[in-house]
Amino acid sequence: MEFQYANLNIRFRNYQNSVEYYKSIDNADWFWDSYRTVLMLPLYTPGGATSKKDSQNTKHVALGWTKYADDDTVDFFENQVFPWLDKKGRIILLKTPPDESLSPHIDCSKDAFGTRQHKLRVVLQGTVDSLMFLTKEGAISPPADHRNLFVIDGSWPHYMTNNFNDWKYTICLGAPWTGGYTEAYENIIKNATDFVTLDSSMLPSNYEDYFEDPEERKKKFETYD
């Protein structure tokens, strides 16, 4: 089954504790992603690295929790998420101020476009339905707000404008996990709700404009800031 969004109905029960903890982390510890236009805090990265340069994915270093990950986040992923993944993925926390936006983007390369590109998300503070999928007929958002884990198709162009009255905090799990098959994951999808399903014919005509330029991506990770 292919879709762009689904609520997996796995609740992050202690999200309020995590929000208060992450609010206490100084802005200097977050790094800026110029492609998505958002502040990022690394939570689960190669070797537990925390710099922009060293926290990017690599095949040569195993993923580990960083010093920024709070106990509730670690417990949630270790006990409620990792057991049904075919492989673990890097985890990053995003924060966006009120009325600001993540730029329209695609969370995969052109070479990976057309393959399964699932990404896991949980909103700790803010609204889920501020997420927008771009189509040739306009933008489409998920139908409900919640504090559950949800999955999106990262290969579909999307953006977000924070319509909440405070900073939005979103935990994101992505590559090297892309939604690989496990029986447990497929059963979770069968019991998911609030699906957004879009046919490829609904892609905006200029969707290729939203891929990240490989050279710009390379330059982005040349800095430790």
N, C-alpha and C positions, 0 to 999 in steps of 0.2 A: 504494500500500500504506500503510495507516494502522497505527500502533503507538505504544506509550508509551515504549519503550526499545529501543535496538539498539547493540551493540558494533561500531564501524566498523573495528576492527582496524588503526588507524593509530597506531602507538606513539610516545609522547613519550619518546624514548630517553635524553635527558639530564635526566630529572626529578629525580634526586638532587642535581645541581648547582643546579637551580632552587629546590628545597626549602631547601637550606642558605642560599641568597641571601635568599629571602623570610623566613626565620626571623630574619634579621639586621635587618629593617626594624622600627623602633620602633613600638610600639602607637599612639603619638600620630599616626602617619601614616595609620592605618586609620580608616574611619568606620563608624558603627553604623547598620544598617538595622533599624528598629523593627518593620517588618512581618514580615520573615523571621527576625528575632532572630539576626543574624550580623554579624561584622566583615567589612568589604569594603575592598579595595585596588584602585583604578582602574589598569588597565594599558593600555587602548586606548579613548580617549574623544574627544568633540568637542574639537578643538584640543589634545589631550594634557592636558586639564585634570585636576587632582587633587583638587579640593574636591568635597564631596557635591553642592553646588548646580550647579556648572559642569560636572560630569562626567555629568549626565543627558543623555539623547538629545535632539538638536535637529536640525531639517532644515536649519539655516542655517550650520552649522559642520562641516567635514569631520573625520572621525575620524583620530586620530594616536596614536602610542605615547607613554605618559607616562614620566617619569623613573624610575618604579619597575619598569618591565618589563625583565627581564634578557635577555641576548643569546640564551639558549637558547629562551626563550619567543617572542621576536621571530622567530627563525629557524624555529621549528616552524610558527607560523601563517603567516608570509609564504611559506614554501616548500611546506608540506604541507596547508594548509587554504584559505587565501584563493584559490588558483587555481581551485578548483571551486565557490566560492560565487557566487550571482547578485549578491549585494551583501555588503559587509562588515558586521560587527556589533560593538557595544560589547563589550569584554572586561573582566571584573572577577574578581579573585581573592578567594575566601572562605576564612576560617579559623574553625575551631570547636574548642574545647577538648574533652578527653576527657569522655564521658558527658553532654555538652551537646547541644542539639537545634536545628535549624532548625524554626521553627513550620510547621505545615501551611499551604500557600499555593498559589496559582495564578499562574503567570508570564504572565498576559495580562489584559486588561480584559474586562469582560462583553461589550462590543461586539465584541471579537475572538474570543470563545468560539465554537467550531464551525468555525473556520478553521485551516489548518495553522500550528502554533505550535512548530516545532522549535527546540530549544536545544542547543548543543554544550557538552560538559563533558569535562574530563580531571582525574582525581584524582592529585595529585602525592604526597600522603601521606595514609594512611587507607585505608578500604575502600569500594569501589564498592557493595557489597551492603548498606551501611547506608542507602542510598536506599530510601524506601518510597512506593509508590503507594497511596492510600486507595481502597478499594472498599466497597460495602455489605456485603461478606462478610469484611472485614478488610483488612490491609495486605499488599501483594505487593512483593517486592524482586527486583532483577536476579539471575540465577543464578550469577554468577562475579565474581571480583575480577581486576583487571588495571590496567595503566598506559596503556591505549589511549584514544583519543578516542571518546566515545560521544554519542549523541543521545537526548534525551528529548522527550516531548510536554509542553511547559510548561503546556498548558491543562488537564491532568489534575491534580487536587489531590495534592500530595506533600509529604513532609517527610524529615528525616534526623536520626538520633541517632548521634553519633560513638562507635562501639564500639571504636575504636583506642586504644592506650595513650599517644598523644601527640596534638598538634593535627592536625586534618585540614585539608589545603589543596586546594582545588578551583578550577581555572580555568574560567570560564563565559563563553561567547559567546552573545549573544542579539540582541535587536532593535537596529537595524532589520532584521537577517536573521531570517527566520522559516521557512527551509527552501524558499525559492523554487526552481523547477525549473531544473536544468542537467543535461545528459546525463551529465556526469561524476559529479554527486552521485547521480543515480538508479542509476548503475552501482555506486557505493560501497555504496548501500543493498542492492542485489541480492547483494552479497558480504558483507554484515554477518552477525553471529551473535548468539546469546543474546537473541533478541527477546522482549519482553514485549508481548503484544497483548491489550487489554481492550476489550470491547464497551461502548458507551455505557450500556447497561442496567445495567452494573456500577458506575456512578457512585454515590457515597453520596447519600442523599436530601437531605442538607444541604450539597451541594457549593457552593452559592451563598454560603454563609457564609465560604468561603475566599478570595473575591476581595478585593483590597485596596480599601478605601474611597477614592474619588477625592479627597475633601477631606483625608483623612489623608495621602494621598500628596503632595498639594500642600503641606501643612504641613511634611512631611518634608524637602522640597527647598528650603524657605525659608531654611535655615541652611547656612552654609559648613562647619560642623563635621562 
